């Protein structure tokens, strides 16, 4: 585009990259209700969920970048249902996996295909900072980038949540999606979205309130919704292992 010599001419309009300017963090966590993005998901995945009596919760996305915290994570079935929800929504999310898992022939390729991104356990802070930078780059370029994590980090009972999801969301200033798998109501998907304030106590209280009525597969294994005091920064994704025990279908 060439500049005009006419001083009365309006300034050129910059090219729209789809990136929104980063707003300052609110003083308190705020629910996000403006959800303009509605990806076209898989009708087959939605049919499978419906066939087993599950309802997919999704009203749209607030933007092209963000972090999704999946809770609770007490069973291998969480991964199966979460993947069906991902495909049904049409949301190409990435998730952290052990670096060694991606080195396994065939399995590693499949994990990459469904969104797995390598993270080294011996360098969690580097992984968090690197993801923050990727989020900020995606914001500037208007690229789609959502990171999904299970902050409990394990299917076993824990004393709280690992902080990687929180550090990435607050560090990059992106929305937090509240992903859930509710076995009592048989609902899976996204409960809502929060813009975090950077105050861990206030933010985690809002997150805990949102998840208060969500029923895990194994309630005795669901950890409390609070940050661990000295939490490693890179939580594990729901484990991609063969399900055991009763399935998610009608009992």
C-alpha positions in Angstrom: 0.0 0.0 0.0 1.4 3.4 -0.9 1.0 6.5 1.3 -1.2 9.4 0.0 0.3 12.9 -0.4 -3.1 14.4 0.4 -2.9 15.7 4.0 -6.7 15.6 4.1 -6.8 11.9 3.3 -7.8 9.5 6.2 -5.0 7.4 7.7 -4.6 3.9 6.2 -6.5 1.2 8.0 -4.1 -1.5 9.4 -4.7 -5.1 8.2 -7.0 -7.1 10.5 -5.1 -10.1 11.8 -8.0 -11.2 14.1 -6.0 -10.3 17.2 -7.7 -8.3 19.9 -5.7 -5.8 22.0 -4.8 -7.2 25.4 -7.0 -5.7 28.1 -5.6 -5.1 31.6 -6.4 -7.8 34.2 -9.6 -7.1 36.2 -9.4 -6.5 39.9 -11.6 -9.6 40.5 -12.1 -12.7 38.3 -14.9 -12.0 35.8 -17.2 -14.3 33.9 -16.9 -13.9 30.1 -20.3 -14.0 28.4 -19.4 -12.7 25.0 -18.7 -15.8 23.0 -18.6 -14.9 19.3 -16.6 -17.9 18.0 -18.5 -21.1 17.2 -16.3 -23.7 15.5 -18.0 -26.4 13.3 -17.4 -29.6 15.2 -17.9 -33.2 14.3 -21.5 -34.4 14.1 -20.2 -38.0 14.5 -18.6 -37.1 17.9 -21.8 -35.4 19.0 -23.8 -38.4 17.9 -21.6 -40.8 19.9 -21.9 -38.7 23.0 -25.7 -38.5 22.6 -25.9 -42.3 22.0 -24.4 -42.9 25.4 -26.7 -40.4 27.0 -24.2 -37.6 27.3 -24.9 -33.9 26.7 -22.3 -31.6 25.2 -22.0 -28.2 26.9 -20.7 -25.5 24.6 -22.0 -22.0 23.8 -19.0 -20.6 21.9 -15.5 -19.3 22.5 -14.5 -15.8 23.7 -11.5 -15.6 21.4 -8.8 -17.4 19.5 -6.4 -18.0 22.4 -6.9 -19.3 25.9 -6.3 -22.1 28.5 -8.7 -24.8 29.3 -8.6 -26.4 32.8 -10.3 -29.9 32.8 -11.7 -31.0 36.1 -12.2 -33.6 37.6 -9.7 -36.1 36.5 -10.2 -39.4 38.4 -10.5 -42.0 35.6 -9.2 -42.9 32.2 -12.8 -42.3 30.9 -12.2 -38.6 31.4 -9.8 -38.6 28.5 -12.2 -40.5 26.2 -15.0 -38.2 27.0 -12.9 -35.1 26.7 -11.6 -36.1 23.3 -15.2 -36.7 22.1 -16.1 -33.3 23.4 -13.1 -31.7 21.7 -14.1 -33.2 18.4 -17.8 -32.4 18.9 -17.0 -28.8 19.6 -14.4 -28.5 16.8 -11.8 -27.0 19.1 -8.2 -27.8 18.1 -6.7 -27.7 21.5 -3.1 -28.7 22.4 -2.1 -30.5 25.6 1.1 -31.3 27.4 2.4 -34.8 27.4 5.7 -36.4 28.5 8.5 -35.9 26.0 9.2 -39.6 26.0 5.7 -40.5 25.0 6.2 -38.8 21.6 9.2 -40.9 20.9 7.2 -44.1 20.8 6.7 -45.3 17.2 3.1 -44.8 15.9 1.8 -43.9 19.4 3.8 -40.7 19.3 2.5 -39.7 15.9 -1.1 -40.4 17.0 -0.6 -38.3 20.2 0.7 -35.4 18.1 -2.2 -35.7 15.8 -4.8 -35.3 18.6 -2.9 -32.3 20.0 0.0 -33.6 22.2 2.8 -31.1 22.8 6.1 -32.4 24.4 7.0 -31.0 27.8 10.1 -32.0 29.9 9.4 -32.8 33.5 12.9 -31.5 34.5 12.2 -28.0 33.2 8.6 -27.0 34.1 9.3 -23.3 34.4 10.8 -23.2 31.0 7.7 -25.0 29.6 5.4 -22.4 31.2 7.4 -19.4 30.0 7.7 -20.9 26.5 3.9 -21.5 26.4 3.2 -17.9 27.5 5.4 -16.7 24.7 3.6 -18.9 22.2 0.3 -17.5 23.4 1.5 -13.9 23.1 2.8 -14.6 19.6 -0.6 -16.2 18.6 -2.4 -13.1 20.0 -0.3 -10.8 17.9 -0.7 -12.9 14.8 -4.4 -13.7 15.3 -3.7 -17.4 15.3 -6.0 -20.0 17.0 -4.3 -21.5 20.1 -5.9 -23.1 23.1 -4.0 -25.2 25.7 -5.9 -27.8 27.7 -4.6 -29.1 31.0 -5.8 -31.3 33.8 -4.4 -29.3 36.8 -4.7 -32.3 39.3 -1.9 -33.9 37.2 -2.9 -37.4 38.1 -6.0 -39.7 38.6 -4.9 -40.3 42.2 -6.0 -38.1 45.1 -3.9 -34.9 45.4 -3.8 -32.0 47.9 -4.5 -29.5 45.2 -3.9 -28.3 41.6 -0.6 -27.7 39.9 -0.1 -24.1 38.8 0.9 -24.4 35.1 -2.6 -23.6 33.8 -2.8 -20.6 36.0 0.7 -19.2 35.2 0.0 -19.5 31.4 -3.4 -17.9 31.6 -2.4 -15.0 33.8 1.0 -14.6 32.2 -0.4 -14.3 28.7 -3.6 -12.6 29.8 -5.9 -15.1 28.0 -9.3 -16.4 29.1 -9.6 -19.6 31.2 -12.2 -22.2 30.0 -13.7 -24.4 32.7 -13.8 -27.9 31.1 -15.8 -30.5 33.0 -16.8 -34.1 33.0 -19.9 -34.6 35.2 -20.8 -38.2 35.7 -23.9 -37.6 37.7 -25.7 -35.4 35.1 -23.7 -37.0 32.2 -22.6 -33.6 30.9 -19.2 -32.9 29.3 -17.8 -29.7 27.7 -17.2 -26.2 28.9 -19.1 -24.8 32.0 -18.0 -21.2 31.2 -15.1 -18.8 30.9 -13.2 -16.6 33.3 -10.8 -13.6 32.9 -8.5 -14.2 35.8 -7.4 -11.3 38.0 -3.9 -12.5 39.0 -5.1 -12.8 42.6 -4.7 -16.6 43.2 -7.1 -16.7 46.2 -9.9 -14.8 44.4 -9.4 -16.6 41.2 -9.3 -20.1 42.7 -12.4 -19.3 44.8 -14.3 -18.4 41.6 -13.0 -21.6 39.9 -14.0 -23.7 42.9 -17.5 -22.2 42.9 -18.0 -23.0 39.2 -17.0 -26.7 39.7 -18.8 -27.1 43.1 -21.6 -29.4 41.7 -19.6 -31.4 39.2 -19.6 -35.1 40.0 -16.4 -37.1 39.3 -16.2 -40.7 38.2 -14.5 -41.5 41.5 -15.4 -38.8 44.0 -12.9 -40.1 46.6 -10.1 -39.3 44.2 -11.0 -35.8 43.3 -8.6 -33.3 44.8 -9.7 -29.9 46.2 -9.8 -27.0 43.9 -6.9 -25.0 45.2 -3.3 -24.4 44.1 -0.6 -26.5 45.7 1.7 -24.2 47.7 4.8 -25.3 45.9 3.2 -26.7 42.7 5.2 -27.9 39.7 4.2 -25.8 36.8 3.5 -28.4 34.2 0.4 -30.6 34.9 -0.3 -33.8 33.0 -3.1 -34.1 30.5 -5.8 -36.8 31.0 -3.9 -40.1 30.4 -4.4 -41.7 27.1 -4.7 -45.3 28.4 -7.2 -48.0 27.9 -10.3 -47.4 30.1 -10.9 -49.8 32.9 -14.0 -50.5 34.9 -17.5 -49.4 33.9 -17.8 -47.2 30.9 -19.5 -43.8 30.3 -22.6 -45.3 28.7 -25.9 -46.1 30.3 -25.6 -48.4 33.3 
